[in-house]
Amino acid sequence: MTIAEIKTQQVKIKNQDLEIDAYLAIPSAEGTYPAIIVIQEIFGVNAHIRDLTERIAKQGYVAIAPAMYQRQAPGFETGYEPEDLEIGREYKNQTKATELLSDIEAAIDYLYQLPQVKTTGVGTVGFCFGGHVVYLAATLERIKATASFYGAGIVNWCPGETEPTINRTKDIKGTIYAFFGTADPLIPNEQVDLIANELAKQQIPHQIFRYPGANHGFLCDRRGSYNPEAAQDAWQKMLDLFNSKL
């Protein structure tokens, strides 16, 4: 269902003594809606992430994009130049899985307090760094549907931990869709195979989508790697997931 009007605002999510900045988009029409948490790339909650959050809300969801670098760099957002990439990666490497999961739990708590939100489970979607984070967060009890876009490092890294995130696959609670480009230099196809095999081995409800010739960041229309065909197909598959599970 497509919504004509939405409302957006900057809000604060409380997590103990931390206040996390977040961008919230809600359908204007009265009613209750499923909720989606949007997890940023390494570039922060920038114009692209805010736009995606609004697009999701226009499909009939309450969507929120919390600042996952709140602890490292409050207010951080940037573009896609090489120097932006460098600083974004620096902050990414300072994140910790325990804190990321805690902040996402706080975002769910915040959403559940809104009168417009159905409290029967949420969805998550993440891109780049966020694609990794939502794979990690799929282990949380209240997350029913996860869309992971080109999450790098899942097989060989976990923020602040020694064991890679793929080792937590067995703890995933809901359904996960993962989207990759076959020409992504950051995620070799062999790593995608490992993820697919582990999801199957652990009998996690999932689908893996591979887009021939698509590069890292193929959904972002502000990057040179934008691939409109792959982006449109993946976006629809993401919506199909959320529509069926939330």
N, C-alpha and C positions, 0 to 999 in steps of 0.2 A: 504494500500500500504506500502510495506517495502522498506526502503531507505538503500542503501549499505553504503553510506559515510555520516558522519556528522562532523561538526566543533564544538568545545567547547571552551569556554573562561570564565574567571572571569570578571564580569562587575560591574559597579556602577549604581544604580538607584537613581536619584535625587528626593527628596521629600522635597521641600523648603530648609531648611538648613541642612537636613539629607542626607547622602549618604549611601544607602543600598547596601551591598555586595550581589551579585547574581551570580548563575551559569547558563550559557546560552548554549543551544545546538540547532544547526540549521542544517537542511539538506544541504549538500554541493552543490547539483544540483541547478541551477538557477530556479527561480520561486517564487510564493507566496504561503504561507502555513497558515493554521489556527494556532492559538497560544494557548498554555496550560500553566497555572501557577501551579507549583508544590509546595505545602505547607508542610513543614517539620513536623516531629515528635518533641517531646520535646528535642531530641538529636542534634538539629541543622541541618544545611545543610552538613551532613556527607557523607561518601562514599556510603551508601545505597541510600540516596536521590539523589546524583549526578548520580548514576547508573540508577535510575528510570527515571531521567530527560533525560538521553541519550537514554534509551529504548523508551521513548515516541517520541523523535525526530526521531528515526529510523522508526517510523510508519508514518512519513510524517507531523510532526508538528514542529513549533518553540516552544521549551519548556524552561521555565526559573524557577529557584528555588531561590526566594529572601530570605534573612536571616531575619526571623521574630523576632529574638532576637537582632537585630542591636542596638536597644535603650538600652537594658539591658546588653548585653555582645557581643560586636563586635568580629567577628572571632570565635565565639563559635561553636565547634562541639565535639562530644564525642561518646563513645561506649554504651554498654548496661549493665554494671555492676550496682549493687545496688547504689553505690556512684554517678554514672553517672545519674541514675534515680532521685536521690535526688536533685542534682543541676539543672537538667533539669526542674523539677517541680517547683523549686524555681523561675526560670526565667519565667516560664509559668504564675505563679501567679502574676507576676509583669506587665504582658501585659494588654493592655486596648483595648477594642473593637474599639473605635474611631481611635486609632493609627493603629491598624491592618488593618482596612478598608482603611484608608488613604494610608498606604503603598502598599496595593494591587491596589488601584486606580493608584498610581504612577507607579507600575509595568505595568499596562495596558497602561498607557501613554507612557512608555518606549518602549513597544512592538510595539505600533502603529507608532512609529517613525522609525522602522526598515523597509527597503524596501522589506524584505522577508515576511512580515506579512500581512495577510488579516485583514482589519479593520472593520469586520462585526460582531464582538463579539468574546469573548474568552471562553475557558473552564478552569475549575480548578479541581485539584485533591489534596486531603490532607489526611494525615495519622495520627491517634492518635490525638494529639493536633491540627494538621493540618486538620483532619477530622471535628473537631469542627469549626475551623476557616473558612473552605470553606462553611459550612452550613450558617454561619454568612454572608459570602461574597456573597452568592447566592442572596442576596437582592440588589446587585449592578446592575445597569442598563445594563452594557455591558457584564455581565456574562451570557452566554446562556446555558451552560451545567456544572453541578457540580457532581463530584464523591467523596463522603465522605466515607472514610474507617475508621471504628471503632472510630468515634468521641465521646469521653467521655464528659459527663457533659452538653450535649445539653439541657436536660430537667430541670436541676437544677443550672446552672451556666452560666454566661457570663462575659468575661474578663473585670474587672473594673466596672461592672454594677450591679444593684440590681435585675433587671428582667432577667430571664434566656433566653438564645438564642431561645428556642423553641417558645417564644412569638413573634418572628419576622417572623415566618413561613409564615404568610399572605403576607409578602413583597417580597417573593422569586419571581424572574422575569422569570427564565428559567426552565429547566428540571433538576431534581436532582435524582441521584441514590445513595443509601446508603447501605453500606456493613457491616455486623456484624457477629461475631461468637457467637454461642449460649452458649459457655463455657467461655465467656469473663467475668472475675470477676469485671472489671471496668464498664461494661455496662450491668446491669441486663436486662433480656428479657422483663421485664415489662416496662423499659424505651424505648426499641425499639418499643413496642406496642404503647406507648404514641406518639412517633415521627410519626409512620405510621398513627395513627388516626388523628393527627393534619394536616399532609400533605393531607390526604384525605378530611378532613373537610374544609380545605382552597382551595381545588380543584387545588392543585399544581401538575403539571405533574411530576410523580415520580415512582420509583420502589424501593422496599426494598428487599435486599437479605440477607438471614440468612443461615449460614453454620453450620450444626450440628457438635458439638464437637470442632469447631475451637475456638481458644483463641485470646486474644488481640495481635495485631501485626502479624496476620497470614500471611500477605503478605511479611514480611521481612525475607529474607533467611539468615540473620545474627543473628537471635534471636531463642531461643529454642522453641518459640511458632510457628515457621514457619510451615505452612500447605500447602504442594505443590499442592494438589488437589484444595483446596479452592482458593489458590492464582492464579492458572492458570485460573480457571473459572471466578473469579472476574475481573482479568485483561482483559479477553476477553470481558466481559460485559461492562467494562469501555470504551474499544476501540469502541464497538458498539455504545455506547452513543455519543462519540465524533464524530465518523464517520457519524452519522445520524443528528447531531445538528449543526456541525460547517462547 
